Amino acid sequence: MASQSFKIFKPRYPEFISVLKQCLALVKDHDPHNNPHGQLAIQTQNPDSNDWHDGIGAGKSTPEYEQTYKFLQHGLVGTPLDRYLSWLGVDVFRTRLMLSKPKSCYSIHRDFTPRLHLPLITNEQCKFLFTEPEQLIHMPADGRTYWVDTRVNHTFLNGSTDDRYHLVMVVKE
């Protein structure tokens, strides 16, 4: 399963179900279907923020820009999401809850920094595609956190008829 562009970063998070439930509640309260990027901001630039759209979308995406999104949404302090992010043991930035709608894919692109992914809701028809070397990868929603080198050309495909949700975090190299 390990490769140069994808590896397990952390084993199953013991409180994964609590994080999943909290994320599903956020989806219910702040439906990401209602914004063009299908994202909710978990971390923002302002420690007192309550802006669920702060830093969503492609943005400037430079490491310096992404690292300004270092504050957890004010209302999430002390919650399962806060405990999970601390459990990772590394600084993460610009954390977003990301929706991939059914029968959709991103354009092939690369990011400036690697990402951590915690799959929340997914299925076998949801896959990352890396172009060089060519790899097609599915990440199960089993509580494991994955390190993904998104600095290489990649895309994501949701070939199913269901929504797919991941918690995505920027991480330094």
JOSULCOR-V631368 format. One record per run of one state. SS is the DSSP state (h for helix, s for strand, l for the rest). FROM is the first residue (numbers start at 1). TO is the last residue. If there is no record, write none. Layout:
# JOSULCOR-V631368
SS&FROM&TO, SS&FROM&TO
This chain:
# JOSULCOR-V631368
l&1&2, s&3&3, l&4&5, s&6&10, l&11&15, h&16&29, l&30&31, h&32&34, l&35&38, s&39&41, l&42&42, s&43&44, l&45&62, h&63&66, l&67&70, s&71&72, l&73&73, h&74&76, l&77&79, h&80&87, l&88&91, s&92&100, l&101&103, s&104&105, l&106&108, s&109&109, l&110&114, s&115&121, l&122&125, s&126&131, l&132&133, s&134&137, l&138&144, s&145&148, l&149&153, s&154&158, l&159&163, s&164&171, l&172&173
